[in-house]
Amino acid sequence: MQEGNKLLGELAKPRMGVKTAANHLFIVRQVEPSDDPNEVVVQMESGELVRIEKTLLRPLLRGENIRAWRFEVREWILWTHDDATGEVLKDLPPRAKRYFESHADELSRRSDYRSRQPIWTVFRVSPEKLGDKVVWQRISDLMEAVYCPSHLEGALIVPIDSTYFCPVPNREVGMAFTAWLNSLPVRAYKAAYTDRLRGSYFQHFAWTVACLPVPRPLLRLWEGKKRDLRLVRRMIETSEKMHENPDRSDAEKLEDELAHI
């Protein structure tokens, strides 16, 4: 199956989401308005209530909220980096800065932290992690992928380190590659070498997806070549239908068709 085909890792490097190394200080469970339209009161994962500037809030994507064809955003992250470059901000608004400085000792003890970094640094951030992507959760009983755009309702979606993903150049490619990863032949092929945990669970690390050989029609789509894409168009159409409604009555039939395209 690999012979003569490029591997996915040769097109784009699959990656792990960003790492805070202190989720309880960055992840927001609940958001309430305040008497200032520019500020909100948030409940952190630690349970702490904090009044903070709402410009720092971004939708958070966790692995446990990913299923085949769908993802849910249930929480937020205090995002201390530039949305475009991924660079850590050199300064923060006053309330946010006071909040992080109040936890300076714990933040500075994180293993990835270096003394010249701002204490609010999030680790393993890069521009590739902030664009369109196909995402999956690290631990699950089978490969379950979904296309994830860079933004949700105008706000950058931040994937955390319980997610893995492959950056894609655009929505069309994302839809096609999601259909391919969710197809029965790919799931079966990948299960043959993926690290198995107890029971029926697997660890879907980046390298396990990077090793997948890409069919030539998908490769041509990635490269922007428009010839001979009839089968790929069918994959994209099926993917769009499944993303729109994964619980549709003909879902099983559509997924079965993917195995024969």
Buried (B, 14 or more C-beta within 10 A) or exposed (E): EEEEBBEBBEBBEBBBBBBBBBBBBBBBBEBEEEEEEEBBBBBBBBEEEBBBBBEBBBBBBBBEBBBBBBBEBEBBBBBBBBBEEBEBBEEBBEBBBEBBEEBEEEBEEBEEBEEEBBBBBBBBBEEBBBBBBBBBBBBBEBBBBBBBEBBBEEBBBBBBBBBBBBBBBEEBBBBBBBBBBBBEBBBEBBBEEBEEEEEEEBEBBBBBBBBBBBBEBBBBBBEEEEEEBEEBEBBBBBBBBBBEEBEEEEBEEBBEBBEEB
